[in-house]
Structure formats: C-alpha cells, structure tokens
Amino acid sequence: MSNQKPNQMAHKIKKKLLSSREYIGVDQLDGPLVFVKKTHPVGYRELVECVDSTGHVRLGLVLDTSEDVVVVQVFEGTSGMSLPETRVRFMGEPLKLSVSKRMLGRVFNGLGQPVDGGPQPIGDLDLDVNGKPINPTAREYPRDFIQTGISVIDGMNTLIRGQKLPIFSGNGLPHNELAAQIARQARIKGEDTEFAVVFAAMGVKHDVARYFIQSFEETGVIDNVALFLSLADDPSIERLITPRCALTLAEHLAFNEDMHVLVIMTDMSNYCESLREISTLRGEIPSRKGYPGYLYSDLAELYERSGMLKGFKGSITQLPILTMPSDDISHPIPDLTGYITEGQIVFERDMNGRGIYPPVAGLPSLSRLMKDGIGENMTREDHPHLASQLFAAYSYVKDVRNLASVIGEEELTPLDHQYMEFGETFERIFISQHKGENRTIEQTLDLGWEALSLLPVEELHRVTEEEIETYYGRIAEKDYDRIGNTK
C-alpha cells in the first residue's frame, strides 16, 4: 500500500509526458480541420495547440482519433497555415474554463476570453468545458414555479425551476426581446431570489449582441449576467464550444455557489449548422436534412446539463432558442429538441403580423412540468382548472375562425360569435402585453377570468362551481387600468 500512491503519480506523469508531444508538419488541411497521421494515442476532445510559420498559436480540439489519423478542429480556422511548417502540440488534457462568480457582469467570446476590455477574471476552479449530463438518479424533481411576468407563459406554459423549456421561433420574430424580458423579470415566487443569467449567443449579428448588452445595462441587471458571444463573423467552429463554456460556468454557480441560474442559448439552429458543416468536412454519412446521425445525442449532451441535484441548493434552468427553418416545426432541430426537453414555447408568425407580443401560439405550446408547479400554495388554487379552460376555449376559437373563413361570419351561431369575441379579447388582454410589463401571477389569472367572462357560464366545463362563484365576472374594469391594459 505504501508504494501505491507514488506509482500512481509516476503513471500520471508518464501519461502526461507521452501525450504532450509536438509534431512538425501535417498531412492535410480542410477548412477548420487539420489531419495528422502517425501520432501517439491521443484522447477525444483533447486540447491542441496549432502553431503556424509566424509563431501564431491557435487552439483546437481532437475531433476524431484512430490508429491511422487524428483529426483536429481549429477554432480560428486554418487560413495561412501550410502543411510542412505547421506544428501541432497535443496538450494531454481537455479544453478547460477558469470559472468564478467574478465572471458575472462580464462579456466573453465563445471560448470564454474577455472581450469587454477588462482583465481575465481570477478563476476559482479550472473545469472541463465538456462536462457531463446530470445523472437521472441524482436529480431533484422540479416543482418551484418561476414567475416570468409574462401571462401566456406564467398562466398557460408555466416555467419550473430546473426545467428545459425551449422557444421555437422563426426569422424576424421577437424571440430575442422575449428572452431579454424573461432574463430581466424571472423570479421564484415566494422567495426573494433573483436568477443569475448566463447568456450564450451563437452566430448572432452584432446588433443582436448589442441589444442584449444594452437591455441588461439599462435595466440594471448586467451585474448579474455573464455573456458568451460567438458572433456571426467569428469562426463557425467556435459555436460548438460556446454553449459548453456557458454551461460550465452555470454549473459552477449553481452547484458550487448555491445560485439559481437561468441559461439562455440562442440560436441553437446556428449551433446545429456548424455541427453539420463539420460533419460534411469529415465525410460522415448524412442523416435527415444533411445533419449528422448523432445530432440527437449531441443536443441531449447540452440540454441534460440543466436541472437540480439532490443535496444542492442551486439549480440550472434552460431556455434554448432556435429559429425553425421555413417555420417548419417538423424540421430535425425543433423535432429532436422537443424529444429531449420538457415542452416548448412556439411563436406564430400570423400573430406577430397582427401586432401581438409575444406572438406565442396557444395550442402548440406546452410545459410538461407545469402541472407539478401550480395550484394551491404554489400559484393559486384555481390555476390548473383555469389554464385547462383557457386552452379548451381557445381551441374552439380556432375551429370557429376556420369555419368563418369558409362560410362567412354572418352564418355563425350566436354562441360562435361569443367565442370569436372571447378569442379577440383573450389575445388582446391576456396574451399581448408591453415588452417592459411585468405582471404578477395573480394579475395573469385575473385576466384569464375576465376573458372567460365573455362566455356563458354553461360553457365552462373545466372549472369548479366554487371557482366560478369566486372569480367569474368579478374583475372590475378599473383593474385593467391598474395593470396597464385597456379594453
């Protein structure tokens, strides 16, 4: 036993020296990929330094390894590198991020390097950015209601602490505005707790990045936000590391600093495009729409790094944002995301065209954990039944609108006209709200009852008689003025 630890240490030193080797000259350069043959055994996702003829060092990761060839992805690309003069140095360890609470209030590039003009924060720990998905047996079941101040989310698609709730949007829709509003307003009901926000942007334009920074600065929450920005003109390969760096910091804040962390990642479609680009360069057999066959497992590797752990006070809640190509919800990216996450918030282009913000489609959107975080002692006792009744009534509104487009509104029954009026009022006072408006859950539920008061009480089959007696038709006109809404 006395020789065991020295022997283990010697083995680690020998392994480190074996891996930290440098090779002069490479066999192939293809886009951001470097191919090196006849190397020693190297590890998957091992950190690599590539040095060109001018001495400039570029970081990369081992993407593929075999007995014949090692493939390295270079973050800055291979422009200016030559086959005989390029030196490749294998570091014998994965890419790590030096993390600390001092990273809040700072702006970093996609690799975690500061770009706001400030110094590199002094890190408390150096963590592997690849991380690991949370073991299901170690998870704490999410139950705590998060109040976002947005009625269509709080009332009908409730966000729960530790949940993964993506936003399915489209090009030109206000998903960035909604994400910024959630980041500013998110609170755990009943607790004086604010979320630390870790924001990861992949392939976004400069004006979008500036919008988020200004939004957080103007509202005073910037000191509680860490931004990782991989912009549209940055190397696309960098986008594959950006969400991993953001999640690594989030894990440190949640499970080492006992903080509640909200992780916003946009745009996951850009991330998947980079994944497809690398897959094509590697010559892999494509799957649906040209994406690699491992797209599902790669996305799950990111999404499953959120949640709550037994014995830890902190938590990670995820809001991934993706733009659906051609607004197609059956596209592989939203399709696979929906299988991994616990619901989705879906934007509707028609609602956006009618000036409704946020343009959240009522029927395709859902939160699978909503039922466990609402009700008595959590939101309000009428919340579950009210949400169910609003879904049912709004679904009938959609049917009536489709019927009216065929036979004309003049042919509708009086009850159908009441549902049409309910639908217009529901969209105008419940779904739609100002971009800076922060509603309490009580205000949201009262607005739902006010919209239902336009329907005959005989049509309310999903709420109890006691709830009807307490809330139906009881919200006065003055209450709208108090919360900034008008009929």
C-alpha positions as CSV (number, residue, x, y, z in Angstrom):
1,M,0.0,0.0,0.0
2,S,2.9,2.4,0.7
3,N,4.0,2.3,-2.9
4,Q,0.6,2.7,-4.5
5,K,0.4,6.5,-4.5
6,P,3.9,7.1,-5.8
7,N,3.3,4.5,-8.5
8,Q,0.0,6.2,-9.5
9,M,1.8,9.6,-9.6
10,A,4.5,8.2,-11.8
11,H,2.0,6.7,-14.1
12,K,0.2,10.1,-14.4
13,I,3.4,11.9,-15.1
14,K,4.4,9.4,-17.7
15,K,1.0,9.7,-19.4
16,K,1.2,13.5,-19.4
17,L,4.7,13.4,-21.0
18,L,3.5,10.9,-23.6
19,S,0.6,13.0,-24.6
20,S,2.3,16.4,-24.6
21,R,4.1,15.8,-27.8
22,E,4.7,18.1,-30.7
23,Y,4.6,17.1,-34.4
24,I,6.1,19.3,-37.2
25,G,4.2,19.1,-40.4
26,V,0.6,17.9,-41.0
27,D,-0.9,15.7,-43.7
28,Q,-4.0,17.6,-44.8
29,L,-5.8,21.0,-44.2
30,D,-9.5,21.1,-44.9
31,G,-11.5,24.2,-43.8
32,P,-11.1,24.3,-40.0
33,L,-9.8,20.7,-39.9
34,V,-6.2,19.5,-39.6
35,F,-5.3,15.9,-40.3
36,V,-2.2,14.4,-38.6
37,K,-1.0,10.8,-39.3
38,K,1.2,8.5,-37.3
39,T,0.8,10.1,-33.9
40,H,0.9,8.6,-30.4
41,P,-2.5,7.6,-28.8
42,V,-4.5,10.8,-28.1
43,G,-7.8,11.4,-26.4
44,Y,-11.1,12.5,-27.9
45,R,-11.6,16.3,-27.4
46,E,-8.1,16.7,-26.2
47,L,-6.8,20.3,-26.3
48,V,-4.4,21.0,-29.1
49,E,-2.2,24.0,-30.0
50,C,-1.5,24.6,-33.7
51,V,1.4,26.9,-34.4
52,D,1.8,28.4,-37.9
53,S,5.0,29.6,-39.6
54,T,4.7,33.0,-38.0
55,G,4.5,31.6,-34.5
56,H,0.8,32.4,-34.0
57,V,-0.8,29.8,-31.8
58,R,-4.4,28.6,-32.5
59,L,-6.3,26.4,-30.2
60,G,-8.1,23.3,-31.4
61,L,-9.7,20.1,-30.2
62,V,-9.3,16.5,-31.2
63,L,-12.4,15.7,-33.2
64,D,-11.6,12.1,-34.3
65,T,-8.8,9.7,-33.4
66,S,-7.7,6.4,-34.7
67,E,-4.6,4.4,-35.2
68,D,-4.1,5.9,-38.7
69,V,-5.0,9.6,-38.4
70,V,-6.0,12.2,-35.9
71,V,-8.5,15.0,-36.9
72,V,-8.2,18.3,-35.1
73,Q,-10.8,21.1,-35.4
74,V,-9.1,24.6,-35.2
75,F,-11.2,27.4,-33.7
76,E,-9.7,30.2,-35.7
77,G,-9.6,28.2,-39.0
78,T,-6.6,27.1,-40.9
79,S,-6.1,30.1,-43.2
80,G,-2.4,30.9,-43.5
81,M,-1.2,27.5,-42.3
82,S,1.0,25.3,-44.5
83,L,1.4,21.6,-44.5
84,P,5.2,21.3,-43.9
85,E,5.6,24.2,-41.4
86,T,2.6,23.8,-39.1
87,R,3.4,22.4,-35.7
88,V,0.8,20.5,-33.8
89,R,1.2,20.2,-30.0
90,F,-1.1,17.8,-28.1
91,M,-1.7,19.1,-24.6
92,G,-2.8,15.9,-22.9
93,E,-5.9,17.4,-21.3
94,P,-9.4,18.7,-22.5
95,L,-10.2,22.4,-23.0
96,K,-10.9,23.9,-19.6
97,L,-12.5,27.1,-18.4
98,S,-11.4,29.0,-15.4
99,V,-14.6,29.8,-13.6
100,S,-15.6,32.1,-10.7
101,K,-18.5,34.2,-9.5
102,R,-16.5,37.2,-10.7
103,M,-17.4,36.4,-14.3
104,L,-20.9,37.8,-13.7
105,G,-21.2,41.3,-15.2
106,R,-18.6,40.5,-17.9
107,V,-18.7,39.8,-21.7
108,F,-16.6,36.9,-23.2
109,N,-16.1,35.5,-26.6
110,G,-17.2,32.0,-27.5
111,L,-14.2,30.4,-25.9
112,G,-14.5,32.3,-22.6
113,Q,-11.9,35.0,-23.2
114,P,-13.0,38.5,-22.1
115,V,-13.9,41.0,-24.9
116,D,-15.2,43.9,-22.8
117,G,-11.8,45.5,-22.3
118,G,-11.4,44.2,-18.7
119,P,-8.8,41.7,-17.4
120,Q,-9.2,38.0,-17.3
121,P,-11.2,37.2,-14.1
122,I,-9.3,35.2,-11.5
123,G,-10.8,31.8,-11.5
124,D,-11.6,29.6,-8.5
125,L,-11.6,26.4,-10.5
126,D,-10.5,25.1,-13.9
127,L,-13.3,22.9,-15.2
128,D,-13.6,20.7,-18.3
129,V,-16.0,22.5,-20.7
130,N,-17.4,19.2,-22.0
131,G,-19.0,18.5,-18.6
132,K,-21.4,15.6,-18.1
133,P,-25.1,15.3,-18.3
134,I,-26.7,15.1,-14.9
135,N,-27.3,11.5,-13.7
136,P,-31.1,10.9,-13.6
137,T,-30.8,9.2,-10.2
138,A,-29.2,12.3,-8.7
139,R,-31.8,14.7,-10.0
140,E,-34.3,16.5,-7.7
141,Y,-37.7,16.7,-9.3
142,P,-38.5,20.3,-10.4
143,R,-41.5,21.8,-8.7
144,D,-40.8,25.5,-7.9
145,F,-42.8,28.0,-10.0
146,I,-40.8,30.7,-11.8
147,Q,-42.7,33.9,-12.4
148,T,-41.5,35.5,-15.6
149,G,-44.1,38.3,-15.6
150,I,-45.4,37.2,-19.0
151,S,-49.0,36.0,-18.8
152,V,-49.0,33.5,-21.7
153,I,-46.0,31.7,-20.1
154,D,-47.0,32.0,-16.4
155,G,-50.6,31.2,-17.0
156,M,-50.6,28.5,-19.7
157,N,-47.0,27.3,-20.2
158,T,-45.5,27.7,-16.8
159,L,-41.7,27.6,-16.3
160,I,-40.5,25.5,-13.5
161,R,-37.1,25.8,-11.8
162,G,-34.7,23.3,-13.2
163,Q,-36.7,22.9,-16.4
164,K,-35.6,22.9,-20.0
165,L,-38.2,25.0,-21.9
166,P,-37.1,25.9,-25.5
167,I,-38.5,28.7,-27.6
168,F,-39.3,27.7,-31.2
169,S,-39.3,30.8,-33.2
170,G,-38.6,32.0,-36.8
171,N,-36.5,34.5,-38.6
172,G,-37.7,38.1,-37.9
173,L,-39.8,37.1,-34.9
174,P,-39.2,38.8,-31.5
175,H,-37.6,35.8,-29.7
176,N,-34.6,37.9,-28.6
177,E,-36.9,40.5,-27.0
178,L,-38.8,37.8,-25.1
179,A,-35.6,36.2,-23.9
180,A,-34.3,39.5,-22.6
181,Q,-37.6,40.2,-20.9
182,I,-37.5,36.8,-19.2
183,A,-33.9,37.3,-18.1
184,R,-34.8,40.7,-16.5
185,Q,-38.0,39.6,-14.8
186,A,-37.6,35.9,-13.8
187,R,-38.2,35.3,-10.1
188,I,-39.0,32.3,-7.9
189,K,-42.4,33.0,-6.4
190,G,-42.4,33.3,-2.6
191,E,-38.6,33.8,-2.4
192,D,-36.6,36.9,-2.5
193,T,-34.3,35.3,-5.1
194,E,-33.1,36.6,-8.4
195,F,-31.6,34.4,-11.2
196,A,-28.0,34.8,-12.2
197,V,-28.2,34.7,-16.0
198,V,-25.7,33.0,-18.3
199,F,-26.3,34.0,-21.8
200,A,-24.7,32.2,-24.8
201,A,-25.1,33.6,-28.3
202,M,-24.0,31.6,-31.3
203,G,-23.8,33.1,-34.8
204,V,-25.8,36.2,-33.9
205,K,-25.3,39.6,-35.6
206,H,-23.6,42.5,-33.9
207,D,-26.8,44.4,-33.5
208,V,-28.4,41.5,-31.7
209,A,-25.5,41.2,-29.3
210,R,-25.5,44.9,-28.7
211,Y,-29.3,44.8,-28.0
212,F,-28.8,42.2,-25.2
213,I,-25.9,44.1,-23.6
214,Q,-27.8,47.4,-23.7
215,S,-31.0,45.8,-22.4
216,F,-29.2,44.4,-19.4
217,E,-27.3,47.6,-18.8
218,E,-30.3,49.9,-19.0
219,T,-32.4,47.7,-16.6
220,G,-29.5,47.3,-14.1
221,V,-29.2,43.5,-14.3
222,I,-25.9,43.4,-16.1
223,D,-24.0,42.8,-12.9
224,N,-25.9,39.5,-12.6
225,V,-25.3,38.4,-16.2
226,A,-22.4,36.7,-17.9
227,L,-22.5,36.8,-21.7
228,F,-20.7,34.5,-24.1
229,L,-20.8,35.9,-27.6
230,S,-19.8,34.0,-30.7
231,L,-20.8,36.4,-33.4
232,A,-21.8,35.8,-37.0
233,D,-18.3,36.9,-38.3
234,D,-16.5,34.7,-35.8
235,P,-15.3,31.2,-36.9
236,S,-18.3,28.9,-37.1
237,I,-16.4,26.1,-35.4
238,E,-16.3,28.3,-32.3
239,R,-20.1,28.0,-31.9
240,L,-19.7,24.3,-30.9
241,I,-17.7,25.4,-27.8
242,T,-19.8,28.5,-26.8
243,P,-22.7,26.7,-25.1
244,R,-20.3,24.3,-23.3
245,C,-18.4,27.2,-21.8
246,A,-21.7,28.9,-20.7
247,L,-23.0,25.7,-19.1
248,T,-19.6,25.1,-17.4
249,L,-19.9,28.5,-15.7
250,A,-23.6,27.8,-14.9
251,E,-22.7,24.5,-13.2
252,H,-20.1,26.2,-11.0
253,L,-22.5,29.0,-10.0
254,A,-25.4,26.5,-9.3
255,F,-23.6,23.7,-7.6
256,N,-20.5,25.4,-6.0
257,E,-22.0,28.9,-5.3
258,D,-25.6,27.7,-4.5
259,M,-27.1,30.1,-7.0
260,H,-30.2,29.8,-9.2
261,V,-29.0,30.1,-12.8
262,L,-31.0,30.8,-15.9
263,V,-29.2,29.8,-19.1
264,I,-30.3,31.3,-22.3
265,M,-28.8,29.9,-25.5
266,T,-29.5,31.4,-28.9
267,D,-29.5,30.4,-31.7
268,M,-29.4,26.6,-31.5
269,S,-30.1,26.4,-35.2
270,N,-26.7,28.1,-35.8
271,Y,-25.1,25.6,-33.5
272,C,-26.6,22.7,-35.5
273,E,-25.5,24.3,-38.8
274,S,-21.9,24.3,-37.5
275,L,-22.3,20.7,-36.5
276,R,-23.5,19.8,-40.0
277,E,-20.6,21.7,-41.6
278,I,-18.0,19.8,-39.6
279,S,-19.8,16.5,-40.3
280,T,-19.7,17.2,-44.0
281,L,-15.9,18.0,-43.9
282,R,-15.3,14.8,-42.1
283,G,-17.1,12.9,-44.8
284,E,-19.7,11.4,-42.5
285,I,-22.8,9.8,-43.9
286,P,-25.6,12.4,-43.5
287,S,-28.9,11.8,-41.8
288,R,-32.1,13.9,-42.1
289,K,-31.6,17.2,-44.0
290,G,-27.8,16.5,-44.1
291,Y,-27.4,16.7,-40.3
292,P,-25.2,14.1,-38.7
293,G,-26.8,11.0,-37.2
294,Y,-25.6,12.0,-33.7
295,L,-27.5,15.3,-33.7
296,Y,-29.9,14.0,-31.1
297,S,-27.2,12.8,-28.7
298,D,-25.2,16.0,-29.2
299,L,-28.1,18.2,-28.3
300,A,-29.0,16.0,-25.4
301,E,-25.4,16.4,-24.1
302,L,-26.2,20.1,-23.8
303,Y,-29.8,20.1,-22.6
304,E,-29.3,17.5,-20.0
305,R,-26.7,19.6,-18.1
306,S,-29.6,21.5,-16.5
307,G,-31.7,20.7,-13.6
308,M,-31.4,20.3,-9.8
309,L,-29.2,17.9,-7.8
310,K,-30.2,16.2,-4.6
311,G,-28.4,17.9,-1.7
312,F,-27.6,21.1,-3.6
313,K,-29.4,24.4,-3.1
314,G,-28.6,25.8,-6.6
315,S,-30.3,25.0,-9.9
316,I,-29.9,25.4,-13.7
317,T,-32.9,26.3,-15.8
318,Q,-32.5,26.4,-19.5
319,L,-34.2,28.5,-22.2
320,P,-32.7,27.4,-25.6
321,I,-33.9,29.5,-28.5
322,L,-34.0,28.1,-32.1
323,T,-35.3,29.5,-35.3
324,M,-37.2,26.9,-37.3
325,P,-36.1,26.9,-40.9
326,S,-39.2,27.9,-43.0
327,D,-41.2,27.9,-39.7
328,D,-41.3,24.1,-40.0
329,I,-41.8,22.6,-36.6
330,S,-41.1,19.1,-38.0
331,H,-37.6,20.2,-39.0
332,P,-34.9,17.9,-37.4
333,I,-33.7,20.7,-35.0
334,P,-37.0,21.5,-33.3
335,D,-38.2,17.9,-33.7
336,L,-35.3,16.4,-31.8
337,T,-35.2,19.3,-29.3
338,G,-38.9,18.5,-28.4
339,Y,-38.0,14.9,-27.6
340,I,-35.3,16.0,-25.1
341,T,-36.8,19.0,-23.4
342,E,-39.9,19.3,-21.2
343,G,-42.1,21.3,-23.6
344,Q,-41.8,24.2,-25.9
345,I,-43.0,27.8,-26.5
346,V,-43.9,28.2,-30.1
347,F,-44.1,31.5,-31.9
348,E,-46.8,32.1,-34.6
349,R,-46.0,34.5,-37.5
350,D,-49.6,35.4,-38.1
351,M,-50.0,36.7,-34.5
352,N,-46.8,38.7,-34.9
353,G,-48.3,40.2,-38.1
354,R,-51.3,41.3,-36.1
355,G,-49.1,43.2,-33.6
356,I,-49.4,40.7,-30.8
357,Y,-46.4,40.5,-28.4
358,P,-45.3,37.9,-27.5
359,P,-46.7,36.0,-30.5
360,V,-46.9,32.7,-28.6
361,A,-49.2,30.2,-30.3
362,G,-51.6,28.9,-27.6
363,L,-52.1,25.4,-28.8
364,P,-48.7,24.0,-30.0
365,S,-47.0,25.4,-26.9
366,L,-46.9,23.4,-23.7
367,S,-44.9,22.9,-20.5
368,R,-44.8,19.3,-19.4
369,L,-43.8,20.2,-15.8
370,M,-46.5,22.8,-15.4
371,K,-48.9,20.5,-13.5
372,D,-46.4,20.0,-10.7
373,G,-45.6,23.6,-10.0
374,I,-49.0,25.3,-10.0
375,G,-52.1,25.2,-7.8
376,E,-52.7,25.9,-4.1
377,N,-49.7,27.0,-2.1
378,M,-47.7,27.4,-5.3
379,T,-49.6,29.9,-7.5
380,R,-53.3,29.9,-6.8
381,E,-55.9,27.2,-6.3
382,D,-57.8,28.0,-9.5
383,H,-54.7,28.0,-11.8
384,P,-54.8,24.4,-13.0
385,H,-58.5,24.4,-13.9
386,L,-58.4,28.0,-15.3
387,A,-55.5,27.1,-17.7
388,S,-57.3,24.0,-18.9
389,Q,-60.5,26.0,-19.6
390,L,-58.5,28.7,-21.5
391,F,-56.9,26.0,-23.6
392,A,-60.2,24.4,-24.4
393,A,-62.0,27.7,-25.2
394,Y,-59.1,29.0,-27.3
395,S,-59.1,25.7,-29.2
396,Y,-62.8,26.1,-30.1
397,V,-62.0,29.7,-31.2
398,K,-59.6,28.3,-33.8
399,D,-62.2,26.0,-35.1
400,V,-64.8,28.8,-35.3
401,R,-62.3,31.0,-37.2
402,N,-61.6,28.2,-39.7
403,L,-65.4,27.8,-40.2
404,A,-65.9,31.5,-40.6
405,S,-63.3,31.6,-43.3
406,V,-65.3,29.1,-45.3
407,I,-69.0,30.1,-44.7
408,G,-68.5,33.7,-43.6
409,E,-69.0,35.2,-40.1
410,E,-72.7,36.1,-40.8
411,E,-73.5,32.4,-40.9
412,L,-72.1,31.7,-37.4
413,T,-74.4,31.0,-34.5
414,P,-74.7,33.5,-31.6
415,L,-72.5,31.2,-29.4
416,D,-69.9,31.1,-32.1
417,H,-69.9,34.9,-32.2
418,Q,-69.3,34.9,-28.4
419,Y,-66.3,32.6,-28.9
420,M,-65.0,34.9,-31.6
421,E,-65.3,37.9,-29.2
422,F,-63.6,35.8,-26.5
423,G,-60.7,34.9,-28.8
424,E,-60.1,38.6,-29.7
425,T,-60.2,39.7,-26.1
426,F,-58.1,36.8,-24.9
427,E,-55.3,37.6,-27.4
428,R,-55.5,41.4,-26.7
429,I,-55.6,41.5,-22.9
430,F,-54.1,38.1,-21.9
431,I,-51.5,37.1,-24.5
432,S,-50.4,40.5,-25.6
433,Q,-48.6,42.8,-23.2
434,H,-45.9,45.5,-23.3
435,K,-42.3,44.5,-23.6
436,G,-41.5,46.1,-20.3
437,E,-44.6,44.9,-18.5
438,N,-44.1,42.6,-15.5
439,R,-47.3,41.0,-14.3
440,T,-47.8,39.1,-11.1
441,I,-49.3,35.6,-11.3
442,E,-52.4,37.0,-9.6
443,Q,-52.8,39.6,-12.3
444,T,-52.4,37.0,-15.0
445,L,-55.0,34.7,-13.6
446,D,-57.5,37.6,-13.1
447,L,-57.0,38.5,-16.8
448,G,-57.8,34.9,-17.7
449,W,-61.1,35.0,-15.7
450,E,-62.0,38.4,-17.3
451,A,-61.6,36.9,-20.8
452,L,-63.7,33.8,-19.8
453,S,-66.5,36.2,-18.5
454,L,-67.4,36.8,-22.2
455,L,-68.6,33.2,-22.5
456,P,-71.8,31.8,-21.0
457,V,-71.2,30.1,-17.7
458,E,-72.7,26.9,-19.2
459,E,-69.6,26.7,-21.5
460,L,-67.2,26.5,-18.6
461,H,-66.9,22.7,-18.1
462,R,-63.3,22.6,-16.7
463,V,-63.6,24.9,-13.7
464,T,-65.4,24.1,-10.5
465,E,-68.6,25.8,-9.2
466,E,-66.7,27.2,-6.3
467,E,-64.2,28.8,-8.7
468,I,-66.9,30.2,-10.9
469,E,-68.6,31.7,-7.8
470,T,-65.4,33.3,-6.6
471,Y,-63.8,34.6,-9.8
472,Y,-66.3,34.5,-12.8
473,G,-67.2,38.1,-13.8
474,R,-65.7,39.6,-10.6
475,I,-62.8,41.6,-12.1
476,A,-63.8,45.2,-12.5
477,E,-62.9,47.5,-15.4
478,K,-60.7,49.5,-13.0
479,D,-58.4,46.5,-12.5
480,Y,-57.4,46.8,-16.2
481,D,-56.3,50.4,-15.7
482,R,-54.3,49.4,-12.7
483,I,-52.2,46.9,-14.6
484,G,-51.8,48.9,-17.8
485,N,-54.4,47.2,-20.0
486,T,-57.4,48.7,-21.8
487,K,-60.4,47.0,-23.3
